[in-house]
């Protein structure tokens, strides 16, 4: 099933619930093998399921949203660029992490065949001084 903006919520809920259920099932199976009592098996699995839901609930939708917006493909603005509704491309400044539109960027640099965009000239100067430090982000 292709993830789109229209079905993002439904697909996200199914994915993180299924993942949490799998983890809880694994804990239940380990509790059976370890010969724990039924209360410990069910209670432990229940807690693991709830904690997994709490951890996965904010992570899965954001990962799927990035995939849905870019269609799973890198854009011309780099592999970490996100295409928003209306076709606007948004990239992150590797120095400060600010999201910016490449068309209105304060500056840009070439690094390993890729154009890097910056929100201000201070970020560009920091990057140009130590590109390896920031390119890893």
Residue frames relative to the residue before (quaternion, step in Angstrom):
aa qw qx qy qz dx dy dz
X 1.0000 0.0000 0.0000 0.0000 0.00 0.00 0.00
X 0.3698 -0.7315 0.5354 0.2038 3.55 -0.86 1.00
X 0.3557 -0.7289 0.5493 0.2010 3.55 -0.93 0.97
X 0.0073 0.7802 -0.6240 0.0425 3.56 -0.82 1.08
X 0.6815 -0.4539 0.3573 0.4492 3.58 -1.26 0.09
X 0.6437 0.5531 -0.3223 0.4194 3.59 1.06 -0.73
X 0.8023 0.2704 -0.1413 0.5130 3.60 0.93 -0.82
X 0.3111 0.7962 -0.4758 0.2072 3.59 1.27 0.19
X 0.6741 0.5016 -0.3077 0.4464 3.61 0.84 -0.91
X 0.6783 0.4947 -0.2939 0.4570 3.56 0.89 -0.92
X 0.6725 0.4859 -0.2992 0.4712 3.57 0.86 -0.94
X 0.6333 0.5333 -0.3316 0.4523 3.60 0.96 -0.81
X 0.6659 0.5049 -0.3041 0.4574 3.58 0.89 -0.94
X 0.6548 0.5046 -0.3124 0.4680 3.57 0.95 -0.84
X 0.6744 0.5069 -0.3002 0.4451 3.59 0.88 -0.93
X 0.7422 0.4026 -0.2732 0.4609 3.62 0.67 -0.95
X 0.6120 0.5214 -0.3644 0.4700 3.61 1.10 -0.48
X 0.6532 0.5052 -0.3147 0.4679 3.59 0.94 -0.82
X 0.6531 0.5077 -0.3168 0.4640 3.59 0.95 -0.83
X 0.6590 0.4943 -0.3088 0.4754 3.59 0.94 -0.85
X 0.6427 0.5152 -0.3244 0.4651 3.61 1.01 -0.76
X 0.6407 0.5191 -0.3293 0.4601 3.61 0.98 -0.74
X 0.6539 0.4960 -0.3141 0.4772 3.57 0.95 -0.83
X 0.6542 0.5031 -0.3127 0.4702 3.60 0.94 -0.84
X 0.6377 0.5197 -0.3270 0.4652 3.61 1.02 -0.75
X 0.6332 0.5232 -0.3274 0.4671 3.57 1.05 -0.76
X 0.6440 0.5045 -0.3174 0.4796 3.59 0.99 -0.82
X 0.6317 0.5257 -0.3283 0.4656 3.59 0.99 -0.83
X 0.6643 0.5023 -0.3059 0.4614 3.60 0.90 -0.91
X 0.6525 0.4988 -0.3166 0.4746 3.58 0.98 -0.79
X 0.6398 0.5168 -0.3256 0.4664 3.59 1.03 -0.73
X 0.6180 0.5219 -0.3437 0.4771 3.61 1.09 -0.65
X 0.6672 0.4992 -0.2993 0.4648 3.58 0.90 -0.96
X 0.7003 0.4579 -0.2612 0.4813 3.58 1.02 -0.81
X 0.4181 -0.7538 0.4203 0.2834 3.58 1.35 0.05
X 0.2416 0.7469 -0.5664 0.2510 3.56 0.92 0.99
X 0.5845 -0.5749 0.4380 0.3689 3.57 -1.24 0.37
X 0.6913 -0.5007 0.3344 0.3995 3.56 -1.31 0.34
X 0.6267 0.5361 -0.3431 0.4495 3.57 1.01 -0.74
X 0.6684 0.4874 -0.2969 0.4770 3.59 0.95 -0.88
X 0.6399 0.5318 -0.3324 0.4441 3.59 0.97 -0.81
X 0.7258 0.4304 -0.2454 0.4772 3.56 0.77 -1.04
X 0.6677 0.5069 -0.2996 0.4555 3.57 0.91 -0.91
X 0.6692 0.4976 -0.2994 0.4636 3.59 0.91 -0.89
X 0.6587 0.5024 -0.3022 0.4716 3.54 0.98 -0.88
X 0.6337 0.5366 -0.3236 0.4536 3.58 1.02 -0.78
X 0.6666 0.4917 -0.3009 0.4725 3.57 0.93 -0.89
X 0.6516 0.5067 -0.3190 0.4658 3.57 0.94 -0.86
X 0.6260 0.5320 -0.3381 0.4592 3.60 1.00 -0.78
X 0.6878 0.4827 -0.2903 0.4579 3.59 0.83 -0.97
X 0.6711 0.4887 -0.3047 0.4669 3.59 0.91 -0.86
X 0.6242 0.5272 -0.3373 0.4677 3.59 1.05 -0.73
X 0.6331 0.5220 -0.3335 0.4642 3.58 0.99 -0.78
X 0.6548 0.5159 -0.3141 0.4543 3.59 0.92 -0.90
X 0.6888 0.4712 -0.2841 0.4721 3.59 0.96 -0.83
X 0.7448 0.4391 -0.2322 0.4455 3.60 0.84 -0.97
X 0.5504 0.6609 -0.3924 0.3261 3.60 1.10 -0.64
X 0.7456 0.3617 -0.2677 0.4915 3.68 0.80 -0.71
X 0.6466 0.5584 -0.3238 0.4064 3.61 1.11 -0.58
X 0.6949 0.5130 -0.2935 0.4097 3.59 0.72 -1.07
X 0.6822 0.4813 -0.3340 0.4375 3.67 0.73 -0.84
X 0.6570 0.5046 -0.3328 0.4505 3.61 0.96 -0.75
X 0.6429 0.5049 -0.3290 0.4726 3.61 1.02 -0.72
X 0.6816 0.4757 -0.2879 0.4757 3.57 0.94 -0.86
X 0.6129 0.5480 -0.3524 0.4471 3.61 1.05 -0.69
X 0.6408 0.5124 -0.3237 0.4712 3.59 0.95 -0.85
X 0.6639 0.4995 -0.2991 0.4694 3.56 0.97 -0.85
X 0.6649 0.5069 -0.3084 0.4538 3.60 0.95 -0.86
X 0.6882 0.4973 -0.2889 0.4423 3.58 0.92 -0.88
X 0.7491 0.3551 -0.2183 0.5149 3.60 1.01 -0.72
X 0.4303 -0.6972 0.4681 0.3312 3.58 1.23 -0.19
X 0.6068 -0.5773 0.3409 0.4270 3.56 1.26 0.38
X 0.6458 0.5120 -0.3058 0.4767 3.58 1.30 -0.01
X 0.4799 -0.6360 0.5020 0.3364 3.59 -1.06 0.63
X 0.3801 -0.7147 0.5376 0.2360 3.57 -1.13 0.62
X 0.6819 -0.4649 0.3560 0.4383 3.59 -1.28 0.06
X 0.6522 0.5231 -0.3145 0.4495 3.59 1.18 -0.49
X 0.7177 -0.4137 0.2419 0.5053 3.59 1.24 0.17
X 0.6545 -0.5617 0.3443 0.3708 3.56 -1.22 0.45
X 0.7088 0.4376 -0.2720 0.4818 3.62 1.14 -0.43
X 0.4463 0.6836 -0.4598 0.3495 3.57 1.24 0.22
X 0.2024 -0.7579 0.6108 0.1076 3.54 -1.17 0.66
X 0.2663 -0.7435 0.5932 0.1563 3.53 -0.93 0.94
X 0.2214 -0.7886 0.5631 0.1093 3.57 -0.63 1.13
X 0.7046 -0.4121 0.3393 0.4676 3.54 -1.33 0.09
X 0.7535 0.3289 -0.2721 0.5001 3.55 -0.99 0.84
X 0.5567 -0.6548 0.3680 0.3549 3.59 1.27 0.06
X 0.4306 0.6902 -0.4797 0.3287 3.61 1.20 0.16
X 0.2644 -0.7523 0.5854 0.1463 3.57 -0.94 0.94
X 0.0856 -0.7813 0.6180 0.0180 3.55 -0.92 0.98
X 0.0570 -0.7844 0.6174 0.0145 3.58 -0.93 0.94
X 0.4110 -0.6866 0.5346 0.2718 3.55 -1.28 0.32
X 0.4480 -0.6308 0.5666 0.2835 3.49 -1.10 0.83
X 0.3909 -0.7581 0.4613 0.2443 3.66 -0.57 1.05
X 0.6277 0.5458 -0.3473 0.4329 3.61 1.16 -0.38
X 0.8277 0.1901 -0.0789 0.5221 3.60 0.68 -1.06
X 0.4796 -0.6980 0.4206 0.3255 3.61 1.24 -0.28
X 0.4381 0.7053 -0.4585 0.3168 3.59 1.25 0.05
X 0.3833 -0.7029 0.5488 0.2402 3.58 -1.04 0.79
X 0.0251 0.8113 -0.5790 0.0764 3.56 -0.79 1.06
X 0.4493 -0.6258 0.5632 0.2989 3.51 -1.34 0.39
X 0.4778 -0.6942 0.4451 0.3028 3.64 -0.65 1.00
X 0.6131 0.5663 -0.3537 0.4223 3.61 1.08 -0.63
X 0.7718 0.3060 -0.1772 0.5285 3.60 1.09 -0.60
X 0.3224 0.7654 -0.4991 0.2473 3.60 1.22 0.38
X 0.5156 -0.6555 0.4632 0.2999 3.56 -1.12 0.72
X 0.7953 -0.0948 0.0747 0.5940 3.56 1.19 -0.49
X 0.1381 -0.7741 0.6098 0.0992 3.53 -1.31 0.19
X 0.1329 -0.7611 0.6295 0.0822 3.54 -1.29 0.46
X 0.3741 -0.6795 0.5756 0.2588 3.55 -1.22 0.47
X 0.0861 0.7773 -0.6186 0.0755 3.56 -0.94 0.92
X 0.8431 -0.0966 0.0042 0.5289 3.55 -0.68 1.18
X 0.7355 -0.4537 0.2233 0.4509 3.56 0.88 1.00
X 0.6647 0.4634 -0.3001 0.5033 3.57 1.25 0.21
X 0.3856 -0.7066 0.5420 0.2414 3.57 -1.06 0.75
X 0.1503 -0.7722 0.6153 0.0494 3.55 -0.84 1.07
X 0.2042 -0.7985 0.5600 0.0844 3.58 -0.85 1.04
X 0.1879 -0.8002 0.5663 0.0607 3.56 -1.14 0.76
X 0.5068 -0.6650 0.4674 0.2872 3.56 -1.14 0.71
X 0.7966 -0.0035 -0.0016 0.6045 3.60 1.15 -0.57
X 0.6666 -0.5402 0.3412 0.3839 3.57 -1.24 0.34
X 0.5701 0.5777 -0.3901 0.4349 3.61 1.15 -0.47
X 0.6457 0.5028 -0.3174 0.4790 3.58 0.98 -0.81
X 0.6362 0.5246 -0.3264 0.4620 3.59 1.00 -0.81
X 0.6648 0.4988 -0.3079 0.4632 3.60 0.92 -0.87
X 0.6336 0.5222 -0.3287 0.4667 3.59 1.01 -0.80
X 0.6607 0.5020 -0.3012 0.4699 3.57 0.95 -0.88
X 0.6739 0.5057 -0.3009 0.4467 3.58 0.85 -0.96
X 0.6409 0.5249 -0.3242 0.4568 3.60 1.11 -0.65
X 0.8103 0.0408 0.0165 0.5844 3.62 0.99 -0.83
X 0.0649 -0.8572 0.5085 0.0496 3.62 0.52 1.08
X 0.6175 0.5633 -0.3543 0.4193 3.62 1.03 -0.73
X 0.6173 0.5684 -0.3346 0.4288 3.58 1.07 -0.76
X 0.7772 0.3628 -0.1761 0.4830 3.56 0.89 -0.94
X 0.5891 0.5904 -0.3734 0.4062 3.60 1.11 -0.55
X 0.5964 0.5832 -0.3560 0.4213 3.61 1.13 -0.53
X 0.5592 0.6100 -0.3939 0.4000 3.61 1.17 -0.58
